[in-house]
């Protein structure tokens, strides 16, 4: 899966992203707990649940938006709340040497986009890429697939239009 590939790449190349390779992967309950703490850090109150704000952070990461980039796009009250919590949440994750499930896509996608040497090395390593259930691919997953098929454009995707949303 994309997530297992991302975890493997981050364990191997995390130092290139200033990540400790011995990170912990937080599950949904860990994420909700950390968002709640981040909400307290920024004195947000309880208008939204931690799960609701975590959903916004998740969408931002899947769109490859950093906390700063997300804040610049925040135009309504909900997205402005997410923009307040997102950087505090990220700081708490880094302090705990942890990544959430979305980071397993976010960080590798950014690495492939911004580190030309790593992209070329991984592109040569994964010369043939097959993606099943392509209809479920999000922007971060697409960026990973695209980054792995620049020099060796041997990318095959399989999707089922009857399963697309």
Secondary structure, DSSP 8 states (H G I E B T S, - for coil): -HHHHHHHHHHHHGGGGT--TT-EEE-HHHHHHHHHHHHHHTT--SSS-HHHHHHHHHHHHHTT--HHHHHHH--SHHHHHHHHHHHHHHHHHHHTTEEETTHHHHHHHHHHHH-HHHHHHHHHH--SEEESSGGG--HHHHHHHHHTTSSS--EEE---GGG--
